[in-house]
Amino acid sequence: MNALAIVVGIAIAYARIGVLPNWLFYPGETLFVVGNSFALWSMSLLGRYESAFVQVLPDHKVIENGFIW
């Protein structure tokens, strides 16, 4: 699925569909770098507990109640 998104993005860029102003490159690049930095930081922080899937392990307790705002 990611490969398809990349191919479609490249095809749209070469077709010059939806051409954006040049100044928009810099905020977009900044968001890209900040987002990837945050993702890498969170993965390094979680270490071996980082996973692409949300799961409850057998020895974990799920807290279903607590402070209500």
PDB file of N, H, CA, C and O in Angstrom:
ATOM      1  N   MET A   1       0.822  -1.192   0.000  1.00  0.00           N
ATOM      2  CA  MET A   1       0.000   0.000   0.000  1.00  0.00           C
ATOM      3  C   MET A   1       0.868   1.259   0.000  1.00  0.00           C
ATOM      4  O   MET A   1       0.553   2.238  -0.677  1.00  0.00           O
ATOM      5  N   ASN A   2       1.962   1.226   0.763  1.00  0.00           N
ATOM      6  H   ASN A   2       2.218   0.431   1.313  1.00  0.00           H
ATOM      7  CA  ASN A   2       2.852   2.387   0.784  1.00  0.00           C
ATOM      8  C   ASN A   2       3.502   2.611  -0.569  1.00  0.00           C
ATOM      9  O   ASN A   2       3.683   3.749  -1.001  1.00  0.00           O
ATOM     10  N   ALA A   3       3.850   1.519  -1.237  1.00  0.00           N
ATOM     11  H   ALA A   3       3.703   0.594  -0.887  1.00  0.00           H
ATOM     12  CA  ALA A   3       4.476   1.641  -2.557  1.00  0.00           C
ATOM     13  C   ALA A   3       3.508   2.286  -3.538  1.00  0.00           C
ATOM     14  O   ALA A   3       3.910   3.093  -4.377  1.00  0.00           O
ATOM     15  N   LEU A   4       2.237   1.931  -3.431  1.00  0.00           N
ATOM     16  H   LEU A   4       1.911   1.275  -2.750  1.00  0.00           H
ATOM     17  CA  LEU A   4       1.225   2.522  -4.308  1.00  0.00           C
ATOM     18  C   LEU A   4       1.116   4.024  -4.062  1.00  0.00           C
ATOM     19  O   LEU A   4       1.019   4.803  -5.010  1.00  0.00           O
ATOM     20  N   ALA A   5       1.132   4.427  -2.811  1.00  0.00           N
ATOM     21  H   ALA A   5       1.212   3.794  -2.041  1.00  0.00           H
ATOM     22  CA  ALA A   5       1.051   5.851  -2.479  1.00  0.00           C
ATOM     23  C   ALA A   5       2.255   6.608  -3.034  1.00  0.00           C
ATOM     24  O   ALA A   5       2.114   7.731  -3.519  1.00  0.00           O
ATOM     25  N   ILE A   6       3.419   6.004  -2.965  1.00  0.00           N
ATOM     26  H   ILE A   6       3.532   5.092  -2.572  1.00  0.00           H
ATOM     27  CA  ILE A   6       4.621   6.650  -3.498  1.00  0.00           C
ATOM     28  C   ILE A   6       4.529   6.792  -5.010  1.00  0.00           C
ATOM     29  O   ILE A   6       4.843   7.848  -5.559  1.00  0.00           O
ATOM     30  N   VAL A   7       4.099   5.726  -5.684  1.00  0.00           N
ATOM     31  H   VAL A   7       3.844   4.868  -5.238  1.00  0.00           H
ATOM     32  CA  VAL A   7       3.979   5.761  -7.145  1.00  0.00           C
ATOM     33  C   VAL A   7       2.951   6.802  -7.572  1.00  0.00           C
ATOM     34  O   VAL A   7       3.193   7.565  -8.508  1.00  0.00           O
ATOM     35  N   VAL A   8       1.810   6.840  -6.895  1.00  0.00           N
ATOM     36  H   VAL A   8       1.614   6.221  -6.135  1.00  0.00           H
ATOM     37  CA  VAL A   8       0.773   7.820  -7.237  1.00  0.00           C
ATOM     38  C   VAL A   8       1.280   9.239  -6.987  1.00  0.00           C
ATOM     39  O   VAL A   8       1.028  10.135  -7.793  1.00  0.00           O
ATOM     40  N   GLY A   9       1.984   9.451  -5.888  1.00  0.00           N
ATOM     41  H   GLY A   9       2.188   8.723  -5.233  1.00  0.00           H
ATOM     42  CA  GLY A   9       2.537  10.773  -5.592  1.00  0.00           C
ATOM     43  C   GLY A   9       3.522  11.235  -6.646  1.00  0.00           C
ATOM     44  O   GLY A   9       3.497  12.394  -7.061  1.00  0.00           O
ATOM     45  N   ILE A  10       4.388  10.336  -7.079  1.00  0.00           N
ATOM     46  H   ILE A  10       4.408   9.395  -6.742  1.00  0.00           H
ATOM     47  CA  ILE A  10       5.355  10.684  -8.125  1.00  0.00           C
ATOM     48  C   ILE A  10       4.645  10.965  -9.438  1.00  0.00           C
ATOM     49  O   ILE A  10       5.005  11.901 -10.153  1.00  0.00           O
ATOM     50  N   ALA A  11       3.630  10.154  -9.762  1.00  0.00           N
ATOM     51  H   ALA A  11       3.338   9.394  -9.181  1.00  0.00           H
ATOM     52  CA  ALA A  11       2.883  10.363 -11.008  1.00  0.00           C
ATOM     53  C   ALA A  11       2.181  11.717 -11.005  1.00  0.00           C
ATOM     54  O   ALA A  11       2.181  12.414 -12.019  1.00  0.00           O
ATOM     55  N   ILE A  12       1.587  12.092  -9.886  1.00  0.00           N
ATOM     56  H   ILE A  12       1.587  11.526  -9.062  1.00  0.00           H
ATOM     57  CA  ILE A  12       0.909  13.391  -9.790  1.00  0.00           C
ATOM     58  C   ILE A  12       1.922  14.527  -9.908  1.00  0.00           C
ATOM     59  O   ILE A  12       1.643  15.550 -10.534  1.00  0.00           O
ATOM     60  N   ALA A  13       3.097  14.346  -9.305  1.00  0.00           N
ATOM     61  H   ALA A  13       3.323  13.515  -8.796  1.00  0.00           H
ATOM     62  CA  ALA A  13       4.125  15.387  -9.385  1.00  0.00           C
ATOM     63  C   ALA A  13       4.597  15.587 -10.818  1.00  0.00           C
ATOM     64  O   ALA A  13       4.757  16.722 -11.269  1.00  0.00           O
ATOM     65  N   TYR A  14       4.819  14.494 -11.533  1.00  0.00           N
ATOM     66  H   TYR A  14       4.688  13.572 -11.167  1.00  0.00           H
ATOM     67  CA  TYR A  14       5.274  14.619 -12.925  1.00  0.00           C
ATOM     68  C   TYR A  14       4.179  15.134 -13.844  1.00  0.00           C
ATOM     69  O   TYR A  14       4.469  15.765 -14.861  1.00  0.00           O
ATOM     70  N   ALA A  15       2.919  14.871 -13.496  1.00  0.00           N
ATOM     71  H   ALA A  15       2.683  14.359 -12.670  1.00  0.00           H
ATOM     72  CA  ALA A  15       1.808  15.354 -14.316  1.00  0.00           C
ATOM     73  C   ALA A  15       1.514  16.824 -14.043  1.00  0.00           C
ATOM     74  O   ALA A  15       0.727  17.449 -14.755  1.00  0.00           O
ATOM     75  N   ARG A  16       2.156  17.381 -12.996  1.00  0.00           N
ATOM     76  H   ARG A  16       2.795  16.874 -12.417  1.00  0.00           H
ATOM     77  CA  ARG A  16       1.974  18.783 -12.607  1.00  0.00           C
ATOM     78  C   ARG A  16       0.518  19.080 -12.239  1.00  0.00           C
ATOM     79  O   ARG A  16       0.015  20.176 -12.484  1.00  0.00           O
ATOM     80  N   ILE A  17      -0.146  18.087 -11.648  1.00  0.00           N
ATOM     81  H   ILE A  17       0.263  17.196 -11.450  1.00  0.00           H
ATOM     82  CA  ILE A  17      -1.517  18.271 -11.165  1.00  0.00           C
ATOM     83  C   ILE A  17      -1.420  18.859  -9.759  1.00  0.00           C
ATOM     84  O   ILE A  17      -0.682  18.341  -8.921  1.00  0.00           O
ATOM     85  N   GLY A  18      -2.142  19.907  -9.503  1.00  0.00           N
ATOM     86  H   GLY A  18      -2.742  20.327 -10.184  1.00  0.00           H
ATOM     87  CA  GLY A  18      -2.135  20.507  -8.169  1.00  0.00           C
ATOM     88  C   GLY A  18      -0.799  21.130  -7.818  1.00  0.00           C
ATOM     89  O   GLY A  18      -0.284  20.915  -6.720  1.00  0.00           O
ATOM     90  N   VAL A  19      -0.237  21.890  -8.723  1.00  0.00           N
ATOM     91  H   VAL A  19      -0.656  22.065  -9.614  1.00  0.00           H
ATOM     92  CA  VAL A  19       1.049  22.542  -8.479  1.00  0.00           C
ATOM     93  C   VAL A  19       0.885  23.552  -7.342  1.00  0.00           C
ATOM     94  O   VAL A  19      -0.034  24.371  -7.352  1.00  0.00           O
ATOM     95  N   LEU A  20       1.781  23.482  -6.375  1.00  0.00           N
ATOM     96  H   LEU A  20       2.527  22.817  -6.367  1.00  0.00           H
ATOM     97  CA  LEU A  20       1.720  24.353  -5.207  1.00  0.00           C
ATOM     98  C   LEU A  20       2.758  25.458  -5.320  1.00  0.00           C
ATOM     99  O   LEU A  20       3.750  25.304  -6.033  1.00  0.00           O
ATOM    100  N   PRO A  21       2.543  26.575  -4.623  1.00  0.00           N
ATOM    101  CA  PRO A  21       3.543  27.648  -4.641  1.00  0.00           C
ATOM    102  C   PRO A  21       4.849  27.193  -3.986  1.00  0.00           C
ATOM    103  O   PRO A  21       4.844  26.343  -3.096  1.00  0.00           O
ATOM    104  N   ASN A  22       5.953  27.762  -4.431  1.00  0.00           N
ATOM    105  H   ASN A  22       5.958  28.452  -5.155  1.00  0.00           H
ATOM    106  CA  ASN A  22       7.274  27.347  -3.942  1.00  0.00           C
ATOM    107  C   ASN A  22       7.455  27.573  -2.446  1.00  0.00           C
ATOM    108  O   ASN A  22       8.125  26.780  -1.785  1.00  0.00           O
ATOM    109  N   TRP A  23       6.872  28.641  -1.897  1.00  0.00           N
ATOM    110  H   TRP A  23       6.328  29.285  -2.434  1.00  0.00           H
ATOM    111  CA  TRP A  23       7.067  28.940  -0.483  1.00  0.00           C
ATOM    112  C   TRP A  23       6.471  27.861   0.412  1.00  0.00           C
ATOM    113  O   TRP A  23       6.864  27.744   1.573  1.00  0.00           O
ATOM    114  N   LEU A  24       5.535  27.075  -0.100  1.00  0.00           N
ATOM    115  H   LEU A  24       5.216  27.171  -1.043  1.00  0.00           H
ATOM    116  CA  LEU A  24       4.890  26.035   0.697  1.00  0.00           C
ATOM    117  C   LEU A  24       5.825  24.855   0.967  1.00  0.00           C
ATOM    118  O   LEU A  24       5.540  24.022   1.828  1.00  0.00           O
ATOM    119  N   PHE A  25       6.926  24.782   0.244  1.00  0.00           N
ATOM    120  H   PHE A  25       7.157  25.459  -0.455  1.00  0.00           H
ATOM    121  CA  PHE A  25       7.896  23.710   0.444  1.00  0.00           C
ATOM    122  C   PHE A  25       8.470  23.742   1.854  1.00  0.00           C
ATOM    123  O   PHE A  25       8.621  22.694   2.482  1.00  0.00           O
ATOM    124  N   TYR A  26       8.792  24.922   2.358  1.00  0.00           N
ATOM    125  H   TYR A  26       8.670  25.774   1.848  1.00  0.00           H
ATOM    126  CA  TYR A  26       9.495  25.029   3.634  1.00  0.00           C
ATOM    127  C   TYR A  26       8.643  24.621   4.834  1.00  0.00           C
ATOM    128  O   TYR A  26       9.141  23.880   5.681  1.00  0.00           O
ATOM    129  N   PRO A  27       7.393  25.058   4.957  1.00  0.00           N
ATOM    130  CA  PRO A  27       6.579  24.538   6.068  1.00  0.00           C
ATOM    131  C   PRO A  27       6.334  23.035   5.944  1.00  0.00           C
ATOM    132  O   PRO A  27       6.298  22.323   6.947  1.00  0.00           O
ATOM    133  N   GLY A  28       6.165  22.561   4.719  1.00  0.00           N
ATOM    134  H   GLY A  28       6.194  23.140   3.904  1.00  0.00           H
ATOM    135  CA  GLY A  28       5.956  21.128   4.520  1.00  0.00           C
ATOM    136  C   GLY A  28       7.176  20.320   4.912  1.00  0.00           C
ATOM    137  O   GLY A  28       7.057  19.278   5.557  1.00  0.00           O
ATOM    138  N   GLU A  29       8.335  20.792   4.530  1.00  0.00           N
ATOM    139  H   GLU A  29       8.431  21.638   4.007  1.00  0.00           H
ATOM    140  CA  GLU A  29       9.582  20.106   4.888  1.00  0.00           C
ATOM    141  C   GLU A  29       9.798  20.137   6.397  1.00  0.00           C
ATOM    142  O   GLU A  29      10.271  19.161   6.978  1.00  0.00           O
ATOM    143  N   THR A  30       9.452  21.250   7.028  1.00  0.00           N
ATOM    144  H   THR A  30       9.067  22.043   6.555  1.00  0.00           H
ATOM    145  CA  THR A  30       9.578  21.359   8.482  1.00  0.00           C
ATOM    146  C   THR A  30       8.662  20.364   9.182  1.00  0.00           C
ATOM    147  O   THR A  30       9.086  19.681  10.114  1.00  0.00           O
ATOM    148  N   LEU A  31       7.411  20.278   8.741  1.00  0.00           N
ATOM    149  H   LEU A  31       7.067  20.833   7.984  1.00  0.00           H
ATOM    150  CA  LEU A  31       6.481  19.308   9.329  1.00  0.00           C
ATOM    151  C   LEU A  31       6.966  17.882   9.126  1.00  0.00           C
ATOM    152  O   LEU A  31       6.834  17.048  10.023  1.00  0.00           O
ATOM    153  N   PHE A  32       7.522  17.595   7.964  1.00  0.00           N
ATOM    154  H   PHE A  32       7.629  18.272   7.236  1.00  0.00           H
ATOM    155  CA  PHE A  32       8.052  16.266   7.677  1.00  0.00           C
ATOM    156  C   PHE A  32       9.175  15.906   8.638  1.00  0.00           C
ATOM    157  O   PHE A  32       9.181  14.816   9.211  1.00  0.00           O
ATOM    158  N   VAL A  33      10.124  16.817   8.816  1.00  0.00           N
ATOM    159  H   VAL A  33      10.119  17.702   8.350  1.00  0.00           H
ATOM    160  CA  VAL A  33      11.273  16.555   9.685  1.00  0.00           C
ATOM    161  C   VAL A  33      10.835  16.432  11.141  1.00  0.00           C
ATOM    162  O   VAL A  33      11.287  15.530  11.846  1.00  0.00           O
ATOM    163  N   VAL A  34       9.964  17.324  11.599  1.00  0.00           N
ATOM    164  H   VAL A  34       9.596  18.056  11.026  1.00  0.00           H
ATOM    165  CA  VAL A  34       9.491  17.274  12.987  1.00  0.00           C
ATOM    166  C   VAL A  34       8.698  15.992  13.235  1.00  0.00           C
ATOM    167  O   VAL A  34       8.879  15.344  14.265  1.00  0.00           O
ATOM    168  N   GLY A  35       7.830  15.626  12.307  1.00  0.00           N
ATOM    169  H   GLY A  35       7.683  16.153  11.470  1.00  0.00           H
ATOM    170  CA  GLY A  35       7.035  14.407  12.463  1.00  0.00           C
ATOM    171  C   GLY A  35       7.882  13.157  12.505  1.00  0.00           C
ATOM    172  O   GLY A  35       7.658  12.281  13.340  1.00  0.00           O
ATOM    173  N   ASN A  36       8.857  13.062  11.612  1.00  0.00           N
ATOM    174  H   ASN A  36       9.039  13.774  10.933  1.00  0.00           H
ATOM    175  CA  ASN A  36       9.741  11.896  11.617  1.00  0.00           C
ATOM    176  C   ASN A  36      10.621  11.865  12.854  1.00  0.00           C
ATOM    177  O   ASN A  36      10.894  10.793  13.395  1.00  0.00           O
ATOM    178  N   SER A  37      11.066  13.022  13.304  1.00  0.00           N
ATOM    179  H   SER A  37      10.844  13.892  12.865  1.00  0.00           H
ATOM    180  CA  SER A  37      11.870  13.079  14.528  1.00  0.00           C
ATOM    181  C   SER A  37      11.056  12.611  15.726  1.00  0.00           C
ATOM    182  O   SER A  37      11.558  11.866  16.568  1.00  0.00           O
ATOM    183  N   PHE A  38       9.803  13.044  15.803  1.00  0.00           N
ATOM    184  H   PHE A  38       9.395  13.649  15.119  1.00  0.00           H
ATOM    185  CA  PHE A  38       8.930  12.609  16.896  1.00  0.00           C
ATOM    186  C   PHE A  38       8.703  11.104  16.845  1.00  0.00           C
ATOM    187  O   PHE A  38       8.720  10.441  17.882  1.00  0.00           O
ATOM    188  N   ALA A  39       8.490  10.558  15.651  1.00  0.00           N
ATOM    189  H   ALA A  39       8.475  11.097  14.809  1.00  0.00           H
ATOM    190  CA  ALA A  39       8.274   9.120  15.512  1.00  0.00           C
ATOM    191  C   ALA A  39       9.512   8.338  15.943  1.00  0.00           C
ATOM    192  O   ALA A  39       9.397   7.348  16.667  1.00  0.00           O
ATOM    193  N   LEU A  40      10.681   8.769  15.510  1.00  0.00           N
ATOM    194  H   LEU A  40      10.774   9.573  14.923  1.00  0.00           H
ATOM    195  CA  LEU A  40      11.914   8.078  15.893  1.00  0.00           C
ATOM    196  C   LEU A  40      12.176   8.198  17.390  1.00  0.00           C
ATOM    197  O   LEU A  40      12.621   7.238  18.020  1.00  0.00           O
ATOM    198  N   TRP A  41      11.905   9.371  17.964  1.00  0.00           N
ATOM    199  H   TRP A  41      11.544  10.151  17.452  1.00  0.00           H
ATOM    200  CA  TRP A  41      12.085   9.561  19.404  1.00  0.00           C
ATOM    201  C   TRP A  41      11.162   8.633  20.185  1.00  0.00           C
ATOM    202  O   TRP A  41      11.587   8.005  21.155  1.00  0.00           O
ATOM    203  N   SER A  42       9.896   8.544  19.766  1.00  0.00           N
ATOM    204  H   SER A  42       9.551   9.054  18.978  1.00  0.00           H
ATOM    205  CA  SER A  42       8.956   7.692  20.492  1.00  0.00           C
ATOM    206  C   SER A  42       9.331   6.222  20.365  1.00  0.00           C
ATOM    207  O   SER A  42       9.180   5.462  21.321  1.00  0.00           O
ATOM    208  N   MET A  43       9.817   5.811  19.194  1.00  0.00           N
ATOM    209  H   MET A  43       9.939   6.428  18.417  1.00  0.00           H
ATOM    210  CA  MET A  43      10.243   4.419  19.025  1.00  0.00           C
ATOM    211  C   MET A  43      11.451   4.107  19.894  1.00  0.00           C
ATOM    212  O   MET A  43      11.534   3.022  20.470  1.00  0.00           O
ATOM    213  N   SER A  44      12.385   5.040  19.996  1.00  0.00           N
ATOM    214  H   SER A  44      12.317   5.921  19.528  1.00  0.00           H
ATOM    215  CA  SER A  44      13.557   4.806  20.837  1.00  0.00           C
ATOM    216  C   SER A  44      13.182   4.805  22.314  1.00  0.00           C
ATOM    217  O   SER A  44      13.783   4.081  23.107  1.00  0.00           O
ATOM    218  N   LEU A  45      12.202   5.605  22.684  1.00  0.00           N
ATOM    219  H   LEU A  45      11.714   6.193  22.040  1.00  0.00           H
ATOM    220  CA  LEU A  45      11.766   5.667  24.072  1.00  0.00           C
ATOM    221  C   LEU A  45      11.052   4.382  24.487  1.00  0.00           C
ATOM    222  O   LEU A  45      11.256   3.881  25.593  1.00  0.00           O
ATOM    223  N   LEU A  46      10.219   3.854  23.598  1.00  0.00           N
ATOM    224  H   LEU A  46      10.054   4.261  22.699  1.00  0.00           H
ATOM    225  CA  LEU A  46       9.476   2.640  23.915  1.00  0.00           C
ATOM    226  C   LEU A  46      10.349   1.391  23.856  1.00  0.00           C
ATOM    227  O   LEU A  46      10.062   0.399  24.526  1.00  0.00           O
ATOM    228  N   GLY A  47      11.393   1.435  23.072  1.00  0.00           N
ATOM    229  H   GLY A  47      11.627   2.240  22.528  1.00  0.00           H
ATOM    230  CA  GLY A  47      12.311   0.298  22.995  1.00  0.00           C
ATOM    231  C   GLY A  47      11.625  -0.964  22.523  1.00  0.00           C
ATOM    232  O   GLY A  47      10.967  -0.968  21.483  1.00  0.00           O
ATOM    233  N   ARG A  48      11.775  -2.040  23.288  1.00  0.00           N
ATOM    234  H   ARG A  48      12.309  -2.036  24.133  1.00  0.00           H
ATOM    235  CA  ARG A  48      11.204  -3.323  22.870  1.00  0.00           C
ATOM    236  C   ARG A  48       9.687  -3.364  22.994  1.00  0.00           C
ATOM    237  O   ARG A  48       9.057  -4.296  22.495  1.00  0.00           O
ATOM    238  N   TYR A  49       9.095  -2.382  23.642  1.00  0.00           N
ATOM    239  H   TYR A  49       9.607  -1.625  24.048  1.00  0.00           H
ATOM    240  CA  TYR A  49       7.640  -2.340  23.785  1.00  0.00           C
ATOM    241  C   TYR A  49       6.959  -1.665  22.601  1.00  0.00           C
ATOM    242  O   TYR A  49       5.731  -1.644  22.528  1.00  0.00           O
ATOM    243  N   GLU A  50       7.727  -1.120  21.685  1.00  0.00           N
ATOM    244  H   GLU A  50       8.725  -1.137  21.744  1.00  0.00           H
ATOM    245  CA  GLU A  50       7.162  -0.472  20.498  1.00  0.00           C
ATOM    246  C   GLU A  50       6.630  -1.533  19.560  1.00  0.00           C
ATOM    247  O   GLU A  50       7.302  -2.526  19.279  1.00  0.00           O
ATOM    248  N   SER A  51       5.416  -1.315  19.075  1.00  0.00           N
ATOM    249  H   SER A  51       4.870  -0.508  19.303  1.00  0.00           H
ATOM    250  CA  SER A  51       4.790  -2.268  18.165  1.00  0.00           C
ATOM    251  C   SER A  51       3.839  -1.521  17.246  1.00  0.00           C
ATOM    252  O   SER A  51       3.311  -0.466  17.596  1.00  0.00           O
ATOM    253  N   ALA A  52       3.633  -2.084  16.069  1.00  0.00           N
ATOM    254  H   ALA A  52       4.062  -2.941  15.785  1.00  0.00           H
ATOM    255  CA  ALA A  52       2.683  -1.490  15.132  1.00  0.00           C
ATOM    256  C   ALA A  52       1.254  -1.868  15.495  1.00  0.00           C
ATOM    257  O   ALA A  52       0.305  -1.307  14.948  1.00  0.00           O
ATOM    258  N   PHE A  53       1.096  -2.809  16.406  1.00  0.00           N
ATOM    259  H   PHE A  53       1.867  -3.265  16.850  1.00  0.00           H
ATOM    260  CA  PHE A  53      -0.223  -3.313  16.763  1.00  0.00           C
ATOM    261  C   PHE A  53      -0.520  -3.031  18.232  1.00  0.00           C
ATOM    262  O   PHE A  53       0.349  -3.180  19.091  1.00  0.00           O
ATOM    263  N   VAL A  54      -1.751  -2.623  18.512  1.00  0.00           N
ATOM    264  H   VAL A  54      -2.457  -2.501  17.815  1.00  0.00           H
ATOM    265  CA  VAL A  54      -2.179  -2.402  19.889  1.00  0.00           C
ATOM    266  C   VAL A  54      -2.665  -3.733  20.434  1.00  0.00           C
ATOM    267  O   VAL A  54      -3.512  -4.390  19.828  1.00  0.00           O
ATOM    268  N   GLN A  55      -2.128  -4.125  21.575  1.00  0.00           N
ATOM    269  H   GLN A  55      -1.440  -3.591  22.066  1.00  0.00           H
ATOM    270  CA  GLN A  55      -2.525  -5.399  22.153  1.00  0.00           C
ATOM    271  C   GLN A  55      -2.412  -5.330  23.672  1.00  0.00           C
ATOM    272  O   GLN A  55      -1.635  -4.546  24.219  1.00  0.00           O
ATOM    273  N   VAL A  56      -3.196  -6.159  24.334  1.00  0.00           N
ATOM    274  H   VAL A  56      -3.826  -6.796  23.890  1.00  0.00           H
ATOM    275  CA  VAL A  56      -3.118  -6.290  25.781  1.00  0.00           C
ATOM    276  C   VAL A  56      -2.443  -7.621  26.058  1.00  0.00           C
ATOM    277  O   VAL A  56      -2.939  -8.674  25.657  1.00  0.00           O
ATOM    278  N   LEU A  57      -1.323  -7.571  26.737  1.00  0.00           N
ATOM    279  H   LEU A  57      -0.920  -6.716  27.063  1.00  0.00           H
ATOM    280  CA  LEU A  57      -0.592  -8.790  27.044  1.00  0.00           C
ATOM    281  C   LEU A  57      -1.274  -9.526  28.185  1.00  0.00           C
ATOM    282  O   LEU A  57      -1.945  -8.901  29.006  1.00  0.00           O
ATOM    283  N   PRO A  58      -1.114 -10.844  28.251  1.00  0.00           N
ATOM    284  CA  PRO A  58      -1.824 -11.644  29.258  1.00  0.00           C
ATOM    285  C   PRO A  58      -1.586 -11.203  30.702  1.00  0.00           C
ATOM    286  O   PRO A  58      -2.506 -11.280  31.516  1.00  0.00           O
ATOM    287  N   ASP A  59      -0.392 -10.747  31.041  1.00  0.00           N
ATOM    288  H   ASP A  59       0.356 -10.684  30.380  1.00  0.00           H
ATOM    289  CA  ASP A  59      -0.103 -10.375  32.428  1.00  0.00           C
ATOM    290  C   ASP A  59      -0.353  -8.897  32.727  1.00  0.00           C
ATOM    291  O   ASP A  59       0.026  -8.413  33.794  1.00  0.00           O
ATOM    292  N   HIS A  60      -0.982  -8.181  31.803  1.00  0.00           N
ATOM    293  H   HIS A  60      -1.289  -8.574  30.937  1.00  0.00           H
ATOM    294  CA  HIS A  60      -1.280  -6.761  32.009  1.00  0.00           C
ATOM    295  C   HIS A  60      -2.705  -6.570  32.500  1.00  0.00           C
ATOM    296  O   HIS A  60      -3.596  -7.350  32.166  1.00  0.00           O
ATOM    297  N   LYS A  61      -2.913  -5.536  33.291  1.00  0.00           N
ATOM    298  H   LYS A  61      -2.189  -4.902  33.563  1.00  0.00           H
ATOM    299  CA  LYS A  61      -4.236  -5.209  33.806  1.00  0.00           C
ATOM    300  C   LYS A  61      -4.749  -3.977  33.071  1.00  0.00           C
ATOM    301  O   LYS A  61      -4.050  -2.969  32.969  1.00  0.00           O
ATOM    302  N   VAL A  62      -5.974  -4.065  32.559  1.00  0.00           N
ATOM    303  H   VAL A  62      -6.542  -4.884  32.642  1.00  0.00           H
ATOM    304  CA  VAL A  62      -6.590  -2.942  31.867  1.00  0.00           C
ATOM    305  C   VAL A  62      -7.401  -2.148  32.884  1.00  0.00           C
ATOM    306  O   VAL A  62      -8.294  -2.696  33.531  1.00  0.00           O
ATOM    307  N   ILE A  63      -7.099  -0.871  33.027  1.00  0.00           N
ATOM    308  H   ILE A  63      -6.374  -0.426  32.502  1.00  0.00           H
ATOM    309  CA  ILE A  63      -7.834  -0.009  33.946  1.00  0.00           C
ATOM    310  C   ILE A  63      -8.956   0.651  33.156  1.00  0.00           C
ATOM    311  O   ILE A  63      -8.704   1.431  32.238  1.00  0.00           O
ATOM    312  N   GLU A  64     -10.188   0.337  33.515  1.00  0.00           N
ATOM    313  H   GLU A  64     -10.393  -0.297  34.261  1.00  0.00           H
ATOM    314  CA  GLU A  64     -11.343   0.823  32.762  1.00  0.00           C
ATOM    315  C   GLU A  64     -12.049   1.995  33.421  1.00  0.00           C
ATOM    316  O   GLU A  64     -12.976   2.558  32.840  1.00  0.00           O
ATOM    317  N   ASN A  65     -11.630   2.373  34.623  1.00  0.00           N
ATOM    318  H   ASN A  65     -10.877   1.915  35.096  1.00  0.00           H
ATOM    319  CA  ASN A  65     -12.240   3.531  35.270  1.00  0.00           C
ATOM    320  C   ASN A  65     -11.128   4.376  35.877  1.00  0.00           C
ATOM    321  O   ASN A  65      -9.990   3.927  36.016  1.00  0.00           O
ATOM    322  N   GLY A  66     -11.467   5.570  36.223  1.00  0.00           N
ATOM    323  H   GLY A  66     -12.391   5.935  36.110  1.00  0.00           H
ATOM    324  CA  GLY A  66     -10.465   6.467  36.775  1.00  0.00           C
ATOM    325  C   GLY A  66     -11.017   7.870  36.850  1.00  0.00           C
ATOM    326  O   GLY A  66     -12.227   8.068  36.955  1.00  0.00           O
ATOM    327  N   PHE A  67     -10.148   8.819  36.796  1.00  0.00           N
ATOM    328  H   PHE A  67      -9.164   8.658  36.711  1.00  0.00           H
ATOM    329  CA  PHE A  67     -10.546  10.212  36.917  1.00  0.00           C
ATOM    330  C   PHE A  67     -11.405  10.623  35.730  1.00  0.00           C
ATOM    331  O   PHE A  67     -11.065  10.342  34.580  1.00  0.00           O
ATOM    332  N   ILE A  68     -12.516  11.287  36.015  1.00  0.00           N
ATOM    333  H   ILE A  68     -12.792  11.515  36.948  1.00  0.00           H
ATOM    334  CA  ILE A  68     -13.406  11.783  34.965  1.00  0.00           C
ATOM    335  C   ILE A  68     -13.287  13.299  34.948  1.00  0.00           C
ATOM    336  O   ILE A  68     -13.467  13.947  35.980  1.00  0.00           O
ATOM    337  N   TRP A  69     -12.993  13.860  33.809  1.00  0.00           N
ATOM    338  H   TRP A  69     -12.847  13.334  32.971  1.00  0.00           H
ATOM    339  CA  TRP A  69     -12.820  15.302  33.686  1.00  0.00           C
ATOM    340  C   TRP A  69     -14.138  15.986  33.846  1.00  0.00           C
ATOM    341  O   TRP A  69     -14.209  17.212  33.776  1.00  0.00           O
TER     342      TRP A  69
END
